[in-house]
Every structure is written in C-alpha cells, then in structure tokens.
Amino acid sequence: MNFQFDLIEDKVEFFEALALKDLEKKINAQIEHNKAILLTVHHVSHQMHLDENGRTYYSAVVHFKAKK
C-alpha cells in the first residue's frame, strides 16, 4: 500500500455574517484551523452590504498560503 501526501499551497475561503463581530469570530476560528495544516493568511477582502430594510450583511474572502 502506497500513501502519498500533497501539501496544500493555496486555499481560498468565503465567510458571511449579519454582524461584523460574528464575521471576525468565524475568520479567526478558521485561521486557527488552518495553522494546523501550515497555512497562513495571505490576503483578506471584505464587503458590507445594506439591504432594502436597512440591515447590514458582511462578507469576506480570505486567501491562505502555505508557510515558506
């Protein structure tokens, strides 16, 4: 039996929440998970949307890269 493990070099994840604090908690939790597989944050992009009822909606894209 032959096992082969490949290192994940890039990973992009998407997050969404109704409150900025909740979005931050989700991202921080995933950062901790990805540290276990040797990925660090390379870039973060985020947006806030206001719907027709005045409610805010937050989203973010986080690009993780392998530690060098």
N, C-alpha and C positions, 0 to 999 in steps of 0.2 A: 504494500500500500504506500503510495507516494503523496505526501502533503506538500502543497506549495502555498505560501502566504505572500500576498502582494501588499505593499504599503499604500495606503490611501494618501494621495498627494494633494488633492483639491476636493473640497466639499462645499456646496452652497446650500444654505438652509433659509427657509422663509418662516416668518413669525407674524402673528396678528393678535391684537387685543383691543378691548374697549377703553382701557386705561393705560397711561404711559408707564406707571409703576408695574402693572402686570406684564407688559411687554418686556420691560427691563428684567423682571424676575425670570421670565421664560428664556431670554437670551443668556443670562448669567448661568442658569441651570445647564443649558446646552454647552456653554463654554467649558464648564467643569467636566461634563461627559466626554467632550472631545479632547480634553487634556489627556485622558486615559489612553486614547489612540494616537497621541503625539501630534495633535493638530492645534494650531494657534490661530487667532483672529488675524486675517489679512486686511479685510475691508468691511465696513458697515455702511449700509444705506438705509435711510428711514423716511417715511412719509406720514403725514397726518391728513385725514380726510374729514370733512364736516358734511354730514348728510342733510337732507331737506328738513329734518326735525331738529337740527342743531346739535345732534350727538356727534361726538368725536370718535374716530376709528383710526387706530395706529397700526402701521405695518413696517416690517424691517426685513432686509436681506443681509445675511452675514456670510461672508466668504472666508472659509477656513483653509489654511495651507499647512503642509507638513513642516515640522521644525527641521531646520537645517543644522 
